[in-house]
């Protein structure tokens, strides 16, 4: 009988282990990986291995036997033994002079594309169709390592500020935003929906934990086919209680982003270098009222104000440009959005109820976050629901929060794919969604 004890089994060296080897530890090392590319020069074979955390070069003086030719094919998985030597032209400045090669597995057929080609000259729509293969490309997989690093940074910051991580259901009885942009489900004969956000659950847990966060998928049935929209995306949500104003939420997000970007630079440098990512320096982030932002853009760029209740994509871009030019900031908080365009749980500004105590964060001219202070009074929440044509009876479980007491609170939702897209300078959000879901796609 085999008994599992949970102890790690000693394995071949990973790339980071290899790069840490001392001069007296470099002989006869073992490692494994998948052949990323092969180059023959005068009987010498240069093998680039794709490993768990990067690429390493192996050099093999092959004899040209049929067995060796079968082993040395792209996407074969192999195990090698050899000596580590310095070579400034190789990735990371070192290479393995191979003594032995063991074949572990082989693909059934050749790849439809050359994954080692950095440019990957393939249209995005065609790329997504073969995304399981494309992700083997070093640039493509680096994109999602960066996304991983952002999530780790966000999580570490929130945990360090006493937030409790929650896991809310994605099948719900009512939508947080309402309207037509919600996926309907047949749920054992009952009406149900896919969650647009964890908003109701975040608020419900404020009297329980005071500070909560969730990083999870959300769903929007919007019939958009643009470079900035997905129908399923990852939302970084947090909610915090006992706030004095919604600027407490703004300051918390500012700290979270500063921490996450520093975390990336400290721990994900090789991936940032592969993608040539420009990480913005943040000391503080300017805040501007919605009405003032529109007026500033209209005046500076001679652009008429067409929609007084929302920002058009072109306005977002110009606001980002203005604050980069005038304040050298890649970020700007736009505050006090009109009540007409904000959800029923957004608290109105006591000084002018036409506006709300809410905000969006623009990153290089694109909205990546929406947040603000929520209504915590039962009476006020009922009144606003009715004013927006909603039936409070449809929100009975949500209104328990207000009926049985809650402190002033607020929070936000940050779109991970949008944030990553702007950080890496990409032009289409599908580039930062591993397996994107939009109006035309539910595979792969």
C-alpha positions in Angstrom: 0.0 0.0 0.0 1.2 3.5 -0.9 0.8 6.1 1.9 0.8 9.8 0.8 2.6 11.9 3.4 2.4 15.3 1.6 6.1 15.8 1.4 7.5 17.3 -1.7 9.2 14.9 -4.0 12.7 16.0 -5.0 12.5 17.0 -8.7 14.6 18.3 -11.5 15.9 21.8 -11.2 13.6 24.7 -12.2 15.1 27.7 -14.0 15.3 29.8 -10.9 17.1 27.0 -9.1 19.6 26.7 -12.0 20.3 30.4 -11.9 21.2 30.3 -8.2 23.7 27.4 -8.5 27.2 28.2 -7.2 30.3 27.4 -9.2 30.8 24.1 -7.4 27.2 23.0 -8.1 27.1 23.2 -11.8 28.2 19.8 -13.0 25.9 16.9 -13.7 22.6 18.8 -13.1 19.2 17.5 -14.2 16.4 19.5 -15.6 13.4 18.9 -17.9 11.2 21.0 -20.2 9.5 21.2 -23.6 11.6 21.9 -26.7 10.6 25.5 -27.7 13.0 25.8 -30.6 16.0 24.0 -32.2 18.9 25.4 -34.3 21.7 23.3 -35.8 25.1 24.8 -36.5 27.8 22.5 -37.9 26.7 19.4 -36.0 26.1 21.3 -32.8 22.4 21.6 -31.8 21.1 24.5 -29.8 18.0 23.6 -27.9 15.8 26.2 -26.2 13.8 24.5 -23.4 10.5 26.0 -22.2 10.4 25.5 -18.5 8.0 26.4 -15.7 9.3 29.9 -15.3 11.2 30.7 -18.5 13.5 29.6 -21.2 17.0 28.0 -21.0 19.5 27.1 -23.7 20.9 23.6 -24.0 23.8 22.7 -26.3 24.1 19.2 -27.6 26.8 17.7 -29.8 24.5 15.2 -31.4 25.8 12.3 -33.4 22.9 12.4 -35.9 21.4 9.0 -35.2 17.8 8.3 -36.0 16.9 8.0 -32.3 18.4 11.4 -31.7 16.6 13.0 -34.6 13.3 11.6 -33.2 14.1 13.1 -29.8 15.0 16.6 -31.1 11.7 17.9 -32.3 9.8 21.0 -31.3 7.3 20.4 -28.5 8.8 17.1 -27.5 9.1 16.9 -23.7 12.6 15.8 -22.6 14.9 15.4 -19.6 18.5 16.4 -19.8 21.7 15.9 -17.8 24.6 18.3 -18.3 27.0 20.9 -17.0 25.9 24.5 -16.6 28.4 27.0 -18.2 28.3 30.7 -18.8 27.5 32.1 -22.2 26.6 35.8 -22.4 24.7 35.3 -25.7 22.3 32.7 -24.2 19.1 33.5 -22.3 20.1 34.5 -18.7 23.8 34.3 -19.6 24.1 30.5 -19.1 23.5 27.3 -21.0 23.6 23.6 -20.3 26.2 21.5 -22.1 24.1 18.3 -22.5 25.6 14.9 -21.8 22.4 12.8 -21.8 18.8 13.3 -23.2 15.7 11.3 -22.2 12.6 11.5 -24.3 9.5 11.9 -22.1 6.6 12.5 -24.6 5.9 13.6 -28.1 3.1 15.4 -29.8 0.7 13.5 -32.1 1.2 16.1 -34.9 3.0 19.2 -35.8 1.8 22.6 -34.5 -0.3 24.8 -36.8 2.0 27.8 -35.9 5.6 28.4 -35.0 5.2 29.2 -31.2 8.8 30.4 -30.9 8.1 33.3 -33.3 7.8 36.4 -31.1 5.8 38.3 -33.7 3.3 35.4 -34.2 2.1 36.9 -37.4 -1.5 35.8 -37.0 -4.8 37.8 -36.7 -6.2 38.0 -33.2 -9.4 36.2 -34.2 -7.4 33.3 -35.6 -5.0 33.4 -32.6 -7.9 33.0 -30.2 -9.2 30.0 -32.1 -5.9 28.2 -31.4 -5.2 29.9 -28.0 -4.3 26.6 -26.3 -1.3 26.5 -28.7 -0.5 30.2 -28.8 -0.2 30.3 -25.0 3.0 28.3 -25.4 4.6 31.4 -26.9 6.9 33.1 -24.4 5.4 36.6 -24.9 1.8 35.2 -24.6 2.4 33.3 -21.5 4.3 36.2 -20.0 1.1 38.3 -20.4 -0.8 36.0 -18.0 2.1 35.8 -15.6 1.8 39.6 -15.3 -1.9 39.2 -14.7 -1.1 36.6 -12.0 1.4 39.0 -10.4 -1.2 41.8 -10.3 -3.7 39.6 -8.6 -1.1 38.5 -6.1 -0.2 42.1 -5.4 -3.8 43.2 -4.9 -4.5 40.2 -2.6 -1.4 40.8 -0.5 -2.2 44.4 0.0 -5.8 43.8 0.9 -4.9 41.0 3.3 -2.4 43.3 4.9 -5.1 45.9 5.5 -7.4 43.4 7.3 -9.7 42.5 4.4 -11.4 39.1 4.5 -11.5 37.2 1.2 -15.0 36.0 0.3 -16.4 33.7 -2.3 -19.9 34.8 -3.4 -22.3 32.7 -5.6 -22.4 33.4 -9.3 -26.0 32.1 -9.7 -28.3 34.7 -8.2 -32.0 35.6 -8.0 -31.5 39.3 -9.0 -28.9 41.4 -10.7 -26.9 44.1 -8.9 -27.1 46.5 -11.8 -30.5 45.4 -13.2 -31.5 46.2 -16.7 -31.2 44.0 -19.8 -27.4 43.3 -19.6 -27.9 40.2 -17.4 -27.8 36.6 -18.4 -31.0 34.7 -17.6 -31.0 31.1 -16.4 -33.5 28.3 -16.0 -32.8 27.1 -12.5 -35.0 24.1 -11.5 -38.1 25.9 -12.6 -37.1 29.2 -11.0 -35.9 32.5 -12.5 -32.2 33.0 -12.0 -29.3 35.0 -13.4 -25.5 35.0 -13.7 -24.0 37.5 -11.3 -23.0 40.9 -12.7 -20.9 41.6 -9.6 -20.7 40.4 -6.0 -22.1 43.8 -4.9 -25.0 42.6 -2.8 -22.9 40.0 -1.0 -20.0 42.4 -0.4 -22.4 44.9 1.3 -24.2 42.2 3.2 -20.9 41.1 4.8 -19.8 44.6 6.0 -21.5 44.1 9.4 -19.9 40.7 9.6 -16.2 41.3 8.6 -16.1 45.1 8.1 -13.7 44.8 5.1 -14.1 42.1 2.4 -12.7 41.4 -1.1 -13.2 39.0 -3.9 -11.4 38.3 -7.1 -13.6 36.3 -9.4 -15.5 36.2 -12.7 -18.5 38.4 -13.4 -20.9 38.3 -16.3 -22.5 41.1 -18.5 -24.9 40.3 -21.3 -24.0 43.5 -23.1 -24.1 43.1 -26.9 -20.9 45.1 -27.4 -18.2 44.0 -29.8 -15.5 46.5 -29.0 -11.9 46.4 -28.0 -12.7 47.1 -24.4 -15.7 44.8 -23.6 -16.0 41.2 -22.6 -19.1 39.3 -21.5 -17.1 37.4 -18.8 -14.2 39.1 -17.1 -12.3 39.0 -13.8 -13.4 41.7 -11.3 -11.3 42.7 -8.3 -13.9 43.8 -5.8 -13.5 45.2 -2.3 -15.9 46.8 0.2 -15.0 48.6 3.4 -17.1 49.8 6.4 -17.0 52.7 8.8 -15.8 55.1 6.1 -15.9 58.8 6.6 -16.2 59.5 2.9 -15.8 57.8 -0.5 -12.3 59.2 -0.6 -11.4 56.5 1.9 -12.2 54.0 -0.8 -10.2 56.1 -3.3 -7.2 56.1 -1.0 -7.4 52.4 -0.4 -7.4 51.7 -4.1 -4.5 54.1 -4.7 -2.5 52.2 -2.0 -3.5 48.8 -3.6 -2.3 49.8 -7.1 0.9 51.3 -5.8 1.7 48.1 -3.9 0.7 45.8 -6.8 2.9 47.7 -9.3 5.9 47.6 -6.9 5.2 43.9 -6.3 5.3 43.3 -10.1 8.6 45.1 -10.5 10.2 43.2 -7.6 8.9 39.7 -8.5 8.0 39.7 -12.2 10.9 41.6 -13.8 11.8 38.9 -16.4 8.2 38.9 -17.7 8.0 42.7 -17.7 11.2 42.8 -19.7 9.9 40.3 -22.3 6.9 42.5 -22.9 8.7 45.8 -22.6 6.1 47.0 -20.1 6.3 50.5 -18.9 5.3 50.5 -15.2 4.0 53.9 -14.1 5.5 55.7 -11.1 2.8 56.7 -8.6 3.1 59.1 -5.8 -0.5 60.3 -5.7 -3.4 60.2 -8.1 -5.3 63.4 -9.0 -9.1 63.6 -8.5 -11.4 65.7 -10.6 -15.2 66.1 -10.5 -17.2 64.6 -13.5 -18.6 68.0 -14.6 -15.2 69.7 -14.3 -13.5 66.9 -16.3 -15.9 67.3 -19.2 -15.5 71.0 -19.2 -11.7 70.8 -19.1 -11.6 68.5 -22.1 -14.1 70.6 -24.0 -12.1 73.7 -23.5 -8.6 72.3 -24.0 -9.4 70.1 -27.1 -12.2 72.2 -28.5 -14.7 69.3 -28.2 -18.4 69.9 -27.6 -20.1 68.2 -24.6 -22.6 65.8 -26.2 -23.7 63.6 -23.2 -24.0 65.5 -19.9 -24.6 62.3 -17.9 -21.8 60.0 -18.9 -18.3 59.9 -20.4 -17.9 58.9 -24.0 -14.8 56.7 -24.7 -13.2 59.6 -26.6 -13.7 61.8 -23.5 -12.1 59.2 -21.3 -9.1 59.1 -23.7 -8.8 62.9 -23.7 -9.1 63.2 -19.9 -6.3 60.7 -19.6 -4.2 62.7 -22.1 -4.9 65.9 -20.3 -3.8 64.6 -16.9 -0.7 63.1 -18.4 0.2 66.3 -20.1 -0.7 68.6 -17.2 0.0 66.4 -14.1 2.3 63.7 -15.5 -0.2 61.1 -14.2 -1.2 57.9 -15.9 -4.2 57.7 -13.6 -7.0 60.0 -12.7 -10.1 59.6 -10.5 -13.2 61.1 -11.9 -15.7 61.7 -9.1 -19.3 62.7 -8.5 -21.0 61.0 -11.4 -24.6 62.0 -12.2 -27.2 60.0 -10.2 -29.1 59.3 -13.4 -26.3 57.0 -14.6 -25.3 55.3 -11.3 -27.0 52.2 -9.8 -29.6 52.4 -7.1 -27.2 51.6 -4.3 -25.0 54.6 -5.0 -25.3 57.3 -2.3 -26.4 60.7 -3.6 -24.3 63.8 -2.8 -26.1 65.6 0.1 -24.9 68.9 -1.3 -26.4 68.2 -4.7 -28.5 65.0 -5.2 -28.2 65.2 -8.9 -24.7 63.8 -8.4 -23.4 60.7 -6.4 -20.6 60.0 -4.1 -19.1 57.8 -6.7 -16.0 57.6 -9.0 -14.3 55.9 -11.9 -10.6 55.4 -12.1 -9.1 56.1 -15.6 -5.8 54.4 -16.5 -4.1 55.9 -19.6 -7.5 57.1 -20.8 -9.6 54.0 -20.1 -12.1 53.4 -17.2 -10.8 50.4 -15.2 -12.6 50.9 -11.9 -16.1 52.0 -10.8 -16.8 52.6 -7.1 -18.1 54.9 -4.4 -20.1 55.1 -1.2 -23.2 53.0 -0.8 -26.6 53.8 0.8 -26.7 52.3 4.2 -30.0 53.7 5.4 -33.1 51.5 4.9 -35.4 54.4 4.3 -33.1 56.1 1.8 -32.5 52.8 -0.1 -36.2 52.1 -0.4 -36.8 55.6 -1.7 -34.1 55.4 -4.3 -35.3 52.0 -5.5 -38.7 53.3 -6.1 -37.4 56.5 -7.7 -35.6 54.2 -10.2 -38.7 52.2 -10.9 -37.6 49.1 -8.9 -39.8 47.0 -6.6 -38.2 46.6 -3.2 -39.9 43.3 -2.8 -37.6 41.9 -5.5 -34.6 42.7 -3.2 -35.8 41.3 0.1 -32.6 39.5 1.1 -30.4 42.4 0.0 -32.4 44.8 2.1 -31.8 42.8 5.3 -28.5 44.7 5.3 -30.2 48.0 5.6 -33.2 46.9 7.8 -31.0 45.4 10.5 -28.3 48.0 10.5 -25.1 48.7 8.6 -22.3 51.3 9.1 -21.4 53.8 6.3 -19.5 51.8 3.7 -18.2 51.9 0.1 -16.2 49.9 -2.3 -15.3 49.3 -5.9 -14.8 46.8 -8.8 -11.7 46.8 -10.9 -11.6 45.0 -14.3 -8.4 42.9 -14.3 -8.2 42.4 -18.1 -8.7 46.2 -18.8 -6.1 47.1 -16.2 -3.6 44.6 -17.7 -4.3 45.8 -21.2 -3.5 49.3 -20.3 -0.4 48.3 -18.3 1.0 46.4 -21.2 0.0 48.8 -23.9 -2.2 46.4 -25.7 -5.1 47.5 -28.0 -7.7 44.8 -27.5 -9.0 43.3 -24.2 -9.0 39.8 -25.7 -5.2 39.9 -25.6 -5.4 39.9 -21.8 -8.2 37.3 -21.4 -6.8 33.8 -21.5 -9.9 32.3 -23.1 -12.1 35.3 -23.9 -15.9 35.2 -23.9 -17.6 37.8 -26.1 -20.8 38.0 -28.2 -19.3 35.7 -30.8 -17.3 33.2 -28.7 -17.8 30.5 -26.1 -14.8 28.4 -27.2 -12.0 27.3 -26.7 
